[in-house]
């Protein structure tokens, strides 16, 4: 039996810290005290205070914008009650983990059984953050499913690849591109339902597309990424 390669404890700890930083960059960038500890030559006391004030002001502005968007969503016509509630839950999420939980728990609102966020990767499991139903898919798969410019598609098979075990029983699939960032891997939001034709209809497609756009904006906000 092949034995897993063992890492030096110091190296293993360093790799674990790197993985944590990659997954929590926005949170760490907002911690002026931590930045001062890591980079004392760059962040003097005055600069730390300036960074903290900038972070507080930026978060306050983002919170005001999100509240305005939430109020607008409450009165928006044409959105189903389920997608409107999901979008508001995304805006109300208090952490990146909560936002992801809203996305992967969204299936019942659309009459589906399964939902997942799929990210292209070469086996780096740290990219999924350990979240259930945040899945790695083969590089190039998003291009194969949606083409170069496609934003969404309705399929009748392929659920085992996108949704994992049990996904093969889904006869209706809805797949929407997530434009998270210029330097981030390609990603999609996928829904699966066992009933055929579950996602047919212009209104359903519009609701699904709207939620996918809200989801990608929420992910960008929590990862502190610019608009793609």
N, C-alpha and C positions, 0 to 999 in steps of 0.2 A: 504493500500500500504506500502510495506517495505521501510524504509528510509535508504539511504546510510550512512554508518558509518562516522561520522565527526572526523577529526584529529585535534589535537592541532596545531595552526599555526606554532609553532617552529618545531614540529614533521613533519608536512607536508613539510616545507621548507627543512628539513634535508633529507627527502625521495626524494624530487626533485633533490637535489644536488647529492645524491648517484646515481640516475638514469643517470644524466648528466655525471658524472665521468665514469660510466660503459661504456657509449656510446662514450666517447671522451678521453679514456685513453692515446692513443698515442699522441694526441695533448697536453694534460696537462703535460705529462712526458717531453715534449720538452720545457716547459716553466720554466726555472730555477728560475725566479723571483717569480712565483707563488709557486713553491716548497719551496723556502726559507721562504715565508710567512706562509705556512702550517706547515713546519717542521723546525723552526729556529734553534733548537738544533742540527740538523743533517747537515744543509747546511750553513756553514759559507760563508763569501763573497768570499774567495778564491775557496771554493768548488763549489759555484754557477758558477763562471767563468769557472772552469774546466768542469762542467756539460754542460754549454752552448757551450764551444768549442767542447766537445765530440759530442753533438747533431748536431752542424753544420757540423762537419767532417763526421758523420754517414749519414746525409741527402745528403751531397755532393757525397759520395761514392754510395749511393743508386740511386741518380739521374744519375750518370755516367753509372751505370749498366743498368738502365732502358733505357737510350738513346741508349746504345749498343744493347740492345734487340730490341728496336724499329727499329733501322737501319737494324738489321737482319731480322725482320719481313717484311720489305719493299721488300726484295729480295727473300723471301721464296716462293718456288713454291708449287703448289698443294692446296693452300688455296684459297677459293673463295674470291672475292673482298669484299663481305659484312663482313665476319668474320675477314678478315685482317684489315678492317677499324675499326671494333668494338674493336679489340685487341689494336690497336693504340690509340683509344679513351680512353681505360682503362689506358694505360700508361700515357696519357696526362692529366688525371683527376687531378684537383687541390685540391680536397677534397674528403673525404669518401662519402659525399652526391652525388658528381658528378659521382663517380665510380658506386654507386648503381643505379643512374639514367640511366647510359649507359646500365647496365644489364637489368633493367626492361623495357627499351625502345628498346630492341634488336630484338623483334619479327619480324618486317618487313624485316630485313636483311636475315631471314631464311624462308621467305614466310609464316610466321605465323601471328596470330592476337593477341596473349597474351603471356606474359612472366612474371615470378615471381621468387622470392627467397623465399623458404619455410624453416622455422626453427622450430624444435621440441621444444615444451614448454608446461607448465602447466597453461597458461593464463596470464603470465607476459608480458603485452603488451609493456613494456619498451624495451623488447628484439628486437622488430621490429624497434625501433627508430622513429616510426611515419611515416615511408616511405610507400607510396602507393605501393601495390603489393609485399611488404615484409610481408609474411603471417606466422602465427603460425599454426603448424599442430600437431596432437596428438603424444606424445612420442611413439616410436616404429614404426612409419609409414615408416621411411626411410628403416629400416630393412625389413619391410614387402614388400616394393616395389622393393628394390635392392638386398636384401639378405645381407649376411655378408661381401662379398668382391666385389660385383658388382659395377661398376662405372657408368653405364648408361643403360637405357632401353627405348624401344619404345612401347607405349600403344595406345589403341583405345578408352579408357574410363577412367573416374576418374578425369576429369578436374574440376568438381565442388569442389572437395576437395582441389586440389592443386592450382587452379587458381581463386577460388571464384565465385561470381555471373557472369554468362555468360560462365563460363568454361565448363559447361555441354554440350554446343553446339559444343565443339571441338571433332572431330573424330580422330585426330592425336595428340599424346602427346609424348614429349621427356623429359626424366627426368635424370639428371646427379647429382651424389653425389658431394658435395663441402667439401673437406677435409680442414677445416679452422684451427683447432687446437685440441690438445689432450684433453683440458678441455672445449672446446666449444660444445654447443648442435649440434646434427646431423642436416645437412642442405642439400638442393638440389636446383638446378637451373632447372626450368620447363618451357617448351614452349608448347603452344597449338595452333592448326590450325583447322579450320572448315573442310578443305578438307581432305578426307581419304588418307592415304599413303603419306602424305606430307614429312615425315622425312625418308622415305625408301631410301636405297642406301648407299654404303660404303663411298662415298665421303662426303655426307651430314652428316653421323654419325661422320666421322673424323673431319669435321669442327666444329660440335657442341661440340664434346669432347674437342677439342683444346680450344674453347672459355670458356668452363667450367673450364679448368685448369688455363687459364689466369685470370678468374674471382676470383677463390679461392686464387690465388697468390696476386691479387690486394687487396682483403679483408684482407689477412694476413698482408700485408705491412702497410695498413692504421691502423690496430689494433695493430701493432707492436708485432705480434705473431711469434714464431719460426715455422719452417717447421714441419708439422705433420708427 
